Amino acid sequence: MDWREIITVEPDRRSGKPCIREMRVTVSDVLDYLASGMSPDDIINDFPYLTLDDIRACLAFAAERERRLSAPIQ
């Protein structure tokens, strides 16, 4: 999966935070839901306009960001 097909960043939407498919739901919203104990199915039940691919894209985005931030400085 290429998260770039799902995660968008627009300066005028949610203060430029990474969002899902140009909606107002941010990557950090989804990560917070997961961290609080919600399952992907719980999130989709509460927000039926989100898909499992949307949630996976948030995780892939966060994983890539973490890899970049934790890369050794050269």
N, C-alpha and C positions, 0 to 999 in steps of 0.2 A: 504494500500500500504506500502510495505517495501522499503524505499529509498535505502537501502543497496544493493538491486538488480540492481540499476541503477547508483548510485553515486559511483565513484571509486577514490581512491587516490593512485597515483604512484609517487615516488620521482623524476623520470626522465621525467614526463609529467607536463608541466606548473608549474614547481618548486614545485611540490607536492600539488598543490591546488586541491580541490575536483572537479572532472570533471564528465561529463555525458557519461556513457557507453564507457569509455576508449577513448573518442574523446578529442579534444583540447578545447571544449566548457566548461567553468567552471560554477559552481553554481553561483558565483558572477556575471558572464556575464549575466546570465538569470535574476538574481535578479535586476541588474542594468537596464535591458530592461524593466522589469515590473515597477520598480520605476520611469522610465522616462515616463510612460504612455502607453507603448505598451501593448496590450492585448495578452493573450496566442495565439489567432488566428493570430495576427500580427507577433508574433515571429515565429510561425510555417510557415507562408507564406514566411518570409524572410530566414528562415533556415529549409527547408523542410525535412532535416534528423532528426530534433527533433520532438518529439511527445508530446501530452498533458500529458502523464504519465511522461515524462522527466521533464516537467515544474512543475508538482505536486510533483515530487521527490525532486526538488530543494527547493520548499516551505517547504516540510516536513523536509528536512535536516536542513534548516535554523531555523525552529520552534524548533526542538529538540536541536540544538546548543544553541539557546536563553534560553530554559528551563534550560539547564545545566549551562550556564553562570550566570543566575539570581537566581539559587538555593541558599538558605541561607547557609552560612558556619556553619558547625557544629563542 
